[in-house]
Amino acid sequence: MTEFKNLIVERNGAADFKFEGELVAFSSQLDDFGMGEILSLYRTKAGAFVTERTRWFLRDNERCLESDAITTTDQAELHEFFGYEPHAKKLYELAVPHIDVPYENLA
């Protein structure tokens, strides 16, 4: 039985998401300069997904933090949000059986 927790996902420039749910999977990518991003996938108690992308980057020689998130029940929208970089593909594999791993089927 899944134990859901009260969670808050912060977003820059928009209201934060507050929900009861669980962390399904996360994946990170960092470069040699300490810049990178963390991808997190949550599932709400109601069955929707909350996706979160947090990035660290340099702007005018200053380290910046940016966070974005969406909520969806559509896996195609989830895949569009995270994309298909190697660390996103890793997140998809870690999230099975909650989501399908996106493959392009060739005939």
PAVOFI-368850 format. One record per atom (N, C-alpha, C): residue number from 1; residue in one letter; atom name; x, y, z. Coordinates in steps of 0.2 Angstrom, whole numbers, m for minus. Layout:
% residues N
k=NUM; r=a; a=CA; u=X; v=Y; w=Z
...
***
This chain:
% residues 107
k=1; r=m; a=N; u=4; v=m6; w=0
k=1; r=m; a=CA; u=0; v=0; w=0
k=1; r=m; a=C; u=4; v=6; w=0
k=2; r=t; a=N; u=3; v=11; w=m4
k=2; r=t; a=CA; u=7; v=17; w=m5
k=2; r=t; a=C; u=5; v=22; w=0
k=3; r=e; a=N; u=10; v=25; w=3
k=3; r=e; a=CA; u=9; v=30; w=8
k=3; r=e; a=C; u=10; v=37; w=5
k=4; r=f; a=N; u=5; v=40; w=4
k=4; r=f; a=CA; u=6; v=47; w=1
k=4; r=f; a=C; u=8; v=52; w=7
k=5; r=k; a=N; u=11; v=57; w=4
k=5; r=k; a=CA; u=14; v=63; w=9
k=5; r=k; a=C; u=11; v=69; w=6
k=6; r=n; a=N; u=11; v=74; w=11
k=6; r=n; a=CA; u=9; v=81; w=8
k=6; r=n; a=C; u=15; v=84; w=5
k=7; r=l; a=N; u=15; v=86; w=m1
k=7; r=l; a=CA; u=21; v=89; w=m5
k=7; r=l; a=C; u=19; v=96; w=m7
k=8; r=i; a=N; u=25; v=99; w=m8
k=8; r=i; a=CA; u=24; v=106; w=m12
k=8; r=i; a=C; u=30; v=106; w=m17
k=9; r=v; a=N; u=28; v=108; w=m23
k=9; r=v; a=CA; u=32; v=108; w=m29
k=9; r=v; a=C; u=32; v=116; w=m31
k=10; r=e; a=N; u=38; v=119; w=m30
k=10; r=e; a=CA; u=39; v=126; w=m31
k=10; r=e; a=C; u=40; v=128; w=m38
k=11; r=r; a=N; u=37; v=133; w=m41
k=11; r=r; a=CA; u=37; v=136; w=m48
k=11; r=r; a=C; u=39; v=143; w=m48
k=12; r=n; a=N; u=44; v=145; w=m52
k=12; r=n; a=CA; u=46; v=152; w=m53
k=12; r=n; a=C; u=40; v=155; w=m57
k=13; r=g; a=N; u=38; v=161; w=m55
k=13; r=g; a=CA; u=33; v=165; w=m58
k=13; r=g; a=C; u=26; v=162; w=m58
k=14; r=a; a=N; u=24; v=157; w=m54
k=14; r=a; a=CA; u=18; v=154; w=m54
k=14; r=a; a=C; u=16; v=151; w=m47
k=15; r=a; a=N; u=10; v=150; w=m46
k=15; r=a; a=CA; u=8; v=147; w=m39
k=15; r=a; a=C; u=11; v=140; w=m39
k=16; r=d; a=N; u=14; v=139; w=m33
k=16; r=d; a=CA; u=17; v=132; w=m31
k=16; r=d; a=C; u=11; v=127; w=m31
k=17; r=f; a=N; u=13; v=121; w=m33
k=17; r=f; a=CA; u=8; v=115; w=m32
k=17; r=f; a=C; u=9; v=112; w=m25
k=18; r=k; a=N; u=3; v=111; w=m22
k=18; r=k; a=CA; u=3; v=108; w=m16
k=18; r=k; a=C; u=m2; v=102; w=m16
k=19; r=f; a=N; u=0; v=96; w=m15
k=19; r=f; a=CA; u=m4; v=90; w=m16
k=19; r=f; a=C; u=m2; v=84; w=m11
k=20; r=e; a=N; u=m6; v=79; w=m11
k=20; r=e; a=CA; u=m5; v=73; w=m7
k=20; r=e; a=C; u=m2; v=68; w=m13
k=21; r=g; a=N; u=4; v=65; w=m12
k=21; r=g; a=CA; u=6; v=61; w=m17
k=21; r=g; a=C; u=13; v=58; w=m15
k=22; r=e; a=N; u=16; v=55; w=m20
k=22; r=e; a=CA; u=22; v=52; w=m19
k=22; r=e; a=C; u=27; v=54; w=m25
k=23; r=l; a=N; u=34; v=53; w=m23
k=23; r=l; a=CA; u=39; v=54; w=m28
k=23; r=l; a=C; u=40; v=47; w=m32
k=24; r=v; a=N; u=39; v=47; w=m38
k=24; r=v; a=CA; u=39; v=41; w=m42
k=24; r=v; a=C; u=46; v=40; w=m44
k=25; r=a; a=N; u=50; v=45; w=m47
k=25; r=a; a=CA; u=56; v=44; w=m50
k=25; r=a; a=C; u=60; v=51; w=m50
k=26; r=f; a=N; u=66; v=51; w=m50
k=26; r=f; a=CA; u=70; v=58; w=m52
k=26; r=f; a=C; u=76; v=56; w=m55
k=27; r=s; a=N; u=79; v=61; w=m59
k=27; r=s; a=CA; u=85; v=60; w=m62
k=27; r=s; a=C; u=89; v=66; w=m63
k=28; r=s; a=N; u=96; v=66; w=m63
k=28; r=s; a=CA; u=99; v=73; w=m63
k=28; r=s; a=C; u=105; v=72; w=m68
k=29; r=q; a=N; u=107; v=78; w=m70
k=29; r=q; a=CA; u=113; v=79; w=m74
k=29; r=q; a=C; u=116; v=85; w=m72
k=30; r=l; a=N; u=123; v=84; w=m71
k=30; r=l; a=CA; u=127; v=90; w=m69
k=30; r=l; a=C; u=133; v=90; w=m73
k=31; r=d; a=N; u=135; v=96; w=m75
k=31; r=d; a=CA; u=142; v=97; w=m79
k=31; r=d; a=C; u=148; v=98; w=m75
k=32; r=d; a=N; u=153; v=99; w=m78
k=32; r=d; a=CA; u=160; v=100; w=m74
k=32; r=d; a=C; u=160; v=107; w=m70
k=33; r=f; a=N; u=155; v=111; w=m72
k=33; r=f; a=CA; u=155; v=118; w=m68
k=33; r=f; a=C; u=149; v=118; w=m63
k=34; r=g; a=N; u=146; v=113; w=m61
k=34; r=g; a=CA; u=141; v=113; w=m56
k=34; r=g; a=C; u=134; v=115; w=m59
k=35; r=m; a=N; u=134; v=116; w=m65
k=35; r=m; a=CA; u=127; v=118; w=m68
k=35; r=m; a=C; u=124; v=111; w=m71
k=36; r=g; a=N; u=117; v=112; w=m71
k=36; r=g; a=CA; u=113; v=106; w=m73
k=36; r=g; a=C; u=106; v=106; w=m71
k=37; r=e; a=N; u=103; v=100; w=m71
k=37; r=e; a=CA; u=96; v=100; w=m70
k=37; r=e; a=C; u=94; v=94; w=m66
k=38; r=i; a=N; u=88; v=94; w=m62
k=38; r=i; a=CA; u=85; v=88; w=m59
k=38; r=i; a=C; u=78; v=88; w=m62
k=39; r=l; a=N; u=76; v=82; w=m64
k=39; r=l; a=CA; u=70; v=80; w=m66
k=39; r=l; a=C; u=66; v=76; w=m61
k=40; r=s; a=N; u=60; v=78; w=m59
k=40; r=s; a=CA; u=57; v=74; w=m54
k=40; r=s; a=C; u=49; v=73; w=m56
k=41; r=l; a=N; u=47; v=67; w=m55
k=41; r=l; a=CA; u=40; v=65; w=m57
k=41; r=l; a=C; u=37; v=62; w=m51
k=42; r=y; a=N; u=31; v=66; w=m49
k=42; r=y; a=CA; u=27; v=64; w=m44
k=42; r=y; a=C; u=20; v=61; w=m46
k=43; r=r; a=N; u=17; v=57; w=m42
k=43; r=r; a=CA; u=10; v=55; w=m44
k=43; r=r; a=C; u=6; v=57; w=m38
k=44; r=t; a=N; u=0; v=60; w=m39
k=44; r=t; a=CA; u=m4; v=63; w=m34
k=44; r=t; a=C; u=m9; v=57; w=m32
k=45; r=k; a=N; u=m12; v=58; w=m26
k=45; r=k; a=CA; u=m16; v=53; w=m23
k=45; r=k; a=C; u=m22; v=52; w=m28
k=46; r=a; a=N; u=m24; v=57; w=m32
k=46; r=a; a=CA; u=m30; v=56; w=m37
k=46; r=a; a=C; u=m28; v=53; w=m43
k=47; r=g; a=N; u=m21; v=52; w=m44
k=47; r=g; a=CA; u=m19; v=48; w=m50
k=47; r=g; a=C; u=m16; v=53; w=m56
k=48; r=a; a=N; u=m15; v=59; w=m55
k=48; r=a; a=CA; u=m12; v=64; w=m60
k=48; r=a; a=C; u=m5; v=64; w=m58
k=49; r=f; a=N; u=m1; v=66; w=m63
k=49; r=f; a=CA; u=6; v=67; w=m63
k=49; r=f; a=C; u=8; v=74; w=m62
k=50; r=v; a=N; u=13; v=75; w=m58
k=50; r=v; a=CA; u=16; v=82; w=m57
k=50; r=v; a=C; u=23; v=81; w=m59
k=51; r=t; a=N; u=25; v=85; w=m64
k=51; r=t; a=CA; u=32; v=85; w=m67
k=51; r=t; a=C; u=36; v=91; w=m64
k=52; r=e; a=N; u=42; v=91; w=m63
k=52; r=e; a=CA; u=46; v=96; w=m60
k=52; r=e; a=C; u=53; v=96; w=m64
k=53; r=r; a=N; u=55; v=102; w=m66
k=53; r=r; a=CA; u=62; v=103; w=m69
k=53; r=r; a=C; u=65; v=108; w=m65
k=54; r=t; a=N; u=71; v=107; w=m62
k=54; r=t; a=CA; u=75; v=112; w=m58
k=54; r=t; a=C; u=81; v=113; w=m62
k=55; r=r; a=N; u=83; v=119; w=m64
k=55; r=r; a=CA; u=90; v=120; w=m67
k=55; r=r; a=C; u=94; v=125; w=m64
k=56; r=w; a=N; u=101; v=124; w=m64
k=56; r=w; a=CA; u=106; v=128; w=m61
k=56; r=w; a=C; u=110; v=130; w=m67
k=57; r=f; a=N; u=111; v=137; w=m68
k=57; r=f; a=CA; u=114; v=139; w=m74
k=57; r=f; a=C; u=118; v=146; w=m72
k=58; r=l; a=N; u=122; v=148; w=m77
k=58; r=l; a=CA; u=125; v=155; w=m76
k=58; r=l; a=C; u=122; v=160; w=m80
k=59; r=r; a=N; u=121; v=166; w=m78
k=59; r=r; a=CA; u=118; v=171; w=m81
k=59; r=r; a=C; u=122; v=178; w=m79
k=60; r=d; a=N; u=126; v=181; w=m84
k=60; r=d; a=CA; u=130; v=186; w=m82
k=60; r=d; a=C; u=135; v=185; w=m76
k=61; r=n; a=N; u=138; v=179; w=m76
k=61; r=n; a=CA; u=143; v=176; w=m71
k=61; r=n; a=C; u=139; v=175; w=m64
k=62; r=e; a=N; u=133; v=175; w=m64
k=62; r=e; a=CA; u=130; v=173; w=m58
k=62; r=e; a=C; u=126; v=167; w=m58
k=63; r=r; a=N; u=126; v=163; w=m53
k=63; r=r; a=CA; u=123; v=156; w=m53
k=63; r=r; a=C; u=115; v=157; w=m52
k=64; r=c; a=N; u=111; v=155; w=m56
k=64; r=c; a=CA; u=104; v=156; w=m56
k=64; r=c; a=C; u=101; v=149; w=m55
k=65; r=l; a=N; u=95; v=149; w=m52
k=65; r=l; a=CA; u=91; v=143; w=m51
k=65; r=l; a=C; u=84; v=145; w=m54
k=66; r=e; a=N; u=81; v=140; w=m58
k=66; r=e; a=CA; u=75; v=141; w=m61
k=66; r=e; a=C; u=71; v=134; w=m60
k=67; r=s; a=N; u=65; v=135; w=m59
k=67; r=s; a=CA; u=61; v=129; w=m57
k=67; r=s; a=C; u=54; v=129; w=m61
k=68; r=d; a=N; u=52; v=124; w=m64
k=68; r=d; a=CA; u=46; v=124; w=m68
k=68; r=d; a=C; u=42; v=117; w=m67
k=69; r=a; a=N; u=36; v=117; w=m67
k=69; r=a; a=CA; u=32; v=111; w=m66
k=69; r=a; a=C; u=25; v=112; w=m69
k=70; r=i; a=N; u=22; v=106; w=m71
k=70; r=i; a=CA; u=16; v=105; w=m74
k=70; r=i; a=C; u=12; v=100; w=m70
k=71; r=t; a=N; u=6; v=99; w=m71
k=71; r=t; a=CA; u=2; v=94; w=m69
k=71; r=t; a=C; u=m2; v=91; w=m75
k=72; r=t; a=N; u=m3; v=85; w=m75
k=72; r=t; a=CA; u=m6; v=82; w=m81
k=72; r=t; a=C; u=m8; v=74; w=m80
k=73; r=t; a=N; u=m13; v=72; w=m83
k=73; r=t; a=CA; u=m14; v=65; w=m83
k=73; r=t; a=C; u=m12; v=62; w=m90
k=74; r=d; a=N; u=m10; v=66; w=m95
k=74; r=d; a=CA; u=m8; v=64; w=m101
k=74; r=d; a=C; u=0; v=62; w=m102
k=75; r=q; a=N; u=1; v=56; w=m103
k=75; r=q; a=CA; u=8; v=54; w=m103
k=75; r=q; a=C; u=12; v=57; w=m109
k=76; r=a; a=N; u=9; v=59; w=m115
k=76; r=a; a=CA; u=12; v=62; w=m120
k=76; r=a; a=C; u=14; v=69; w=m118
k=77; r=e; a=N; u=10; v=73; w=m114
k=77; r=e; a=CA; u=12; v=79; w=m111
k=77; r=e; a=C; u=17; v=79; w=m107
k=78; r=l; a=N; u=18; v=74; w=m103
k=78; r=l; a=CA; u=23; v=72; w=m98
k=78; r=l; a=C; u=30; v=71; w=m102
k=79; r=h; a=N; u=29; v=68; w=m107
k=79; r=h; a=CA; u=35; v=66; w=m112
k=79; r=h; a=C; u=38; v=73; w=m115
k=80; r=e; a=N; u=33; v=77; w=m117
k=80; r=e; a=CA; u=34; v=83; w=m120
k=80; r=e; a=C; u=38; v=88; w=m115
k=81; r=f; a=N; u=36; v=88; w=m109
k=81; r=f; a=CA; u=38; v=92; w=m104
k=81; r=f; a=C; u=46; v=90; w=m103
k=82; r=f; a=N; u=47; v=84; w=m102
k=82; r=f; a=CA; u=54; v=82; w=m100
k=82; r=f; a=C; u=58; v=81; w=m106
k=83; r=g; a=N; u=56; v=79; w=m112
k=83; r=g; a=CA; u=60; v=78; w=m118
k=83; r=g; a=C; u=63; v=72; w=m118
k=84; r=y; a=N; u=68; v=71; w=m122
k=84; r=y; a=CA; u=71; v=65; w=m123
k=84; r=y; a=C; u=79; v=65; w=m122
k=85; r=e; a=N; u=82; v=69; w=m118
k=85; r=e; a=CA; u=89; v=69; w=m116
k=85; r=e; a=C; u=90; v=63; w=m112
k=86; r=p; a=N; u=96; v=60; w=m112
k=86; r=p; a=CA; u=98; v=54; w=m108
k=86; r=p; a=C; u=95; v=54; w=m101
k=87; r=h; a=N; u=96; v=59; w=m97
k=87; r=h; a=CA; u=93; v=59; w=m91
k=87; r=h; a=C; u=86; v=59; w=m90
k=88; r=a; a=N; u=82; v=61; w=m95
k=88; r=a; a=CA; u=75; v=61; w=m96
k=88; r=a; a=C; u=73; v=53; w=m97
k=89; r=k; a=N; u=77; v=50; w=m102
k=89; r=k; a=CA; u=75; v=43; w=m103
k=89; r=k; a=C; u=77; v=39; w=m97
k=90; r=k; a=N; u=82; v=41; w=m93
k=90; r=k; a=CA; u=83; v=37; w=m87
k=90; r=k; a=C; u=77; v=38; w=m82
k=91; r=l; a=N; u=74; v=44; w=m82
k=91; r=l; a=CA; u=68; v=45; w=m77
k=91; r=l; a=C; u=63; v=41; w=m80
k=92; r=y; a=N; u=61; v=40; w=m86
k=92; r=y; a=CA; u=56; v=36; w=m89
k=92; r=y; a=C; u=57; v=29; w=m87
k=93; r=e; a=N; u=63; v=26; w=m87
k=93; r=e; a=CA; u=64; v=19; w=m85
k=93; r=e; a=C; u=63; v=18; w=m78
k=94; r=l; a=N; u=65; v=23; w=m74
k=94; r=l; a=CA; u=64; v=22; w=m67
k=94; r=l; a=C; u=57; v=23; w=m65
k=95; r=a; a=N; u=53; v=26; w=m69
k=95; r=a; a=CA; u=46; v=27; w=m67
k=95; r=a; a=C; u=41; v=21; w=m69
k=96; r=v; a=N; u=44; v=16; w=m72
k=96; r=v; a=CA; u=40; v=11; w=m74
k=96; r=v; a=C; u=38; v=7; w=m67
k=97; r=p; a=N; u=32; v=5; w=m66
k=97; r=p; a=CA; u=26; v=4; w=m70
k=97; r=p; a=C; u=21; v=10; w=m70
k=98; r=h; a=N; u=23; v=15; w=m67
k=98; r=h; a=CA; u=18; v=21; w=m67
k=98; r=h; a=C; u=17; v=24; w=m73
k=99; r=i; a=N; u=22; v=24; w=m78
k=99; r=i; a=CA; u=22; v=27; w=m84
k=99; r=i; a=C; u=24; v=22; w=m89
k=100; r=d; a=N; u=23; v=23; w=m96
k=100; r=d; a=CA; u=26; v=19; w=m101
k=100; r=d; a=C; u=32; v=23; w=m104
k=101; r=v; a=N; u=37; v=19; w=m105
k=101; r=v; a=CA; u=43; v=21; w=m108
k=101; r=v; a=C; u=42; v=23; w=m115
k=102; r=p; a=N; u=43; v=29; w=m117
k=102; r=p; a=CA; u=41; v=31; w=m124
k=102; r=p; a=C; u=46; v=28; w=m129
k=103; r=y; a=N; u=44; v=25; w=m134
k=103; r=y; a=CA; u=48; v=22; w=m139
k=103; r=y; a=C; u=44; v=24; w=m146
k=104; r=e; a=N; u=48; v=25; w=m151
k=104; r=e; a=CA; u=46; v=26; w=m158
k=104; r=e; a=C; u=46; v=19; w=m161
k=105; r=n; a=N; u=40; v=16; w=m162
k=105; r=n; a=CA; u=39; v=9; w=m165
k=105; r=n; a=C; u=40; v=10; w=m172
k=106; r=l; a=N; u=45; v=6; w=m175
k=106; r=l; a=CA; u=46; v=5; w=m182
k=106; r=l; a=C; u=43; v=m1; w=m185
k=107; r=a; a=N; u=40; v=m1; w=m190
k=107; r=a; a=CA; u=37; v=m7; w=m194
k=107; r=a; a=C; u=42; v=m11; w=m197
***
